[in-house]
């Protein structure tokens, strides 16, 4: 891939969630706004200890769990897809290696050419086998990226 993909920010496809400091600033702003609107600090503080505040906290916690669960499920699906792709690549490499071995076994043997009058040395047969083994190793060797 080109250099233009390496300059892409990491969070390009994901929504930007506020950080903890931003959430704290929002909470302080809401508290100040509530104090300004009601003009009663005691009433705003007593709201934080009311059943409604607890209900809001439970709702926020459940929503947090649902969002995190969805993110985790999405990550599991991505990992599962990567594993399937690796398995397909492995099976394809195995098939190519088997085809290479079958092609090497299907070659005319040195004994048949020797019977026709041509002299074939055992060294050339060994070289053919070594060449076949090298090609099979190259096919079966997993990529360094995996």
C-alpha positions in Angstrom: 0.0 0.0 0.0 1.1 3.5 -0.6 2.2 6.2 1.8 -1.2 7.8 1.7 -2.7 5.0 3.8 0.0 5.3 6.4 -0.9 8.9 7.0 -4.5 8.0 7.8 -5.5 8.5 11.5 -6.2 5.4 13.5 -9.7 6.4 14.5 -10.9 7.3 11.0 -13.8 4.8 10.9 -14.9 5.0 14.5 -17.0 7.6 16.2 -15.0 9.9 18.5 -16.1 9.4 22.1 -15.5 12.2 24.7 -12.7 11.7 27.1 -13.0 11.6 30.8 -11.9 15.2 31.2 -14.5 16.3 28.7 -17.2 14.4 30.5 -16.2 16.0 33.8 -16.3 19.4 32.2 -19.8 18.6 30.8 -21.0 17.5 34.3 -19.7 20.7 35.9 -21.4 22.8 33.1 -24.7 20.9 33.7 -24.4 21.4 37.4 -23.8 25.2 37.0 -26.6 25.5 34.5 -29.0 23.7 36.9 -27.9 26.0 39.8 -28.5 29.0 37.5 -31.9 27.8 36.4 -33.2 26.8 39.9 -31.3 29.4 41.9 -31.2 26.8 44.7 -28.0 24.9 45.2 -29.5 22.7 47.9 -32.2 21.5 45.6 -29.7 20.6 42.9 -27.5 18.7 45.3 -30.5 16.9 46.8 -31.4 15.7 43.3 -28.0 13.9 43.2 -29.2 11.7 46.1 -32.7 11.2 44.9 -34.0 7.9 43.3 -34.1 9.7 39.9 -30.4 10.2 40.0 -29.8 6.5 40.8 -32.2 5.5 38.0 -30.2 7.7 35.6 -27.0 6.1 36.8 -28.3 2.6 36.3 -29.6 3.6 32.8 -26.2 5.1 31.9 -24.4 2.0 33.1 -26.7 -0.4 31.1 -26.1 1.8 28.0 -22.4 1.7 28.6 -22.5 -2.2 28.8 -24.5 -2.4 25.6 -22.1 -0.1 23.7 -19.1 -2.0 25.0 -20.6 -5.4 24.2 -21.4 -4.2 20.7 -17.8 -3.1 20.2 -16.4 -6.3 21.6 -18.8 -8.4 19.3 -17.6 -6.4 16.3 -14.0 -7.0 17.2 -14.7 -10.7 17.6 -16.3 -10.9 14.2 -13.3 -9.1 12.6 -10.9 -11.5 14.3 -13.0 -14.5 13.2 -13.0 -13.2 9.6 -9.2 -12.8 9.7 -8.9 -16.4 11.0 -11.0 -17.6 8.1 -8.9 -15.8 5.6 -5.7 -17.3 7.1 -7.3 -20.7 7.0 -8.2 -20.3 3.4 -4.7 -19.1 2.5 -3.3 -22.1 4.4 -5.5 -24.5 2.5 -4.6 -22.9 -0.8 -0.9 -23.2 0.0 -1.4 -26.9 0.8 -3.2 -27.5 -2.5 -0.4 -25.7 -4.4 2.2 -27.8 -2.6 0.3 -31.0 -3.4 0.0 -30.0 -7.1 3.7 -29.3 -7.1 4.5 -32.7 -5.7 2.2 -34.4 -8.1 3.7 -32.5 -11.0 7.2 -33.6 -9.8 6.1 -37.2 -9.5 4.5 -37.0 -13.0 7.8 -36.0 -14.7 9.5 -38.6 -16.8 11.8 -40.6 -14.6 15.6 -40.6 -15.3 15.4 -44.5 -15.8 13.1 -44.1 -18.8 15.4 -41.7 -20.5 18.4 -43.9 -19.7 16.7 -46.9 -21.3 16.3 -44.9 -24.5 20.0 -44.6 -24.7 20.6 -41.2 -22.9 22.7 -41.4 -19.8 21.2 -39.5 -16.8 23.3 -39.2 -13.7 21.8 -39.7 -10.2 23.0 -36.2 -9.4 20.5 -34.7 -11.9 17.7 -36.7 -10.3 18.8 -35.5 -6.9 18.9 -31.9 -8.2 15.3 -32.3 -9.5 14.2 -33.5 -6.1 16.0 -30.7 -4.3 14.4 -28.2 -6.7 11.0 -29.7 -6.1 11.5 -29.6 -2.3 12.6 -25.9 -2.5 9.5 -25.0 -4.4 7.2 -26.9 -2.0 9.0 -25.2 1.0 8.4 -21.8 -0.6 4.7 -22.6 -1.1 4.2 -23.9 2.4 6.3 -21.4 4.3 3.9 -18.9 5.9 4.3 -15.2 5.2 6.2 -13.3 7.8 3.3 -10.9 8.1 1.1 -13.5 9.7 
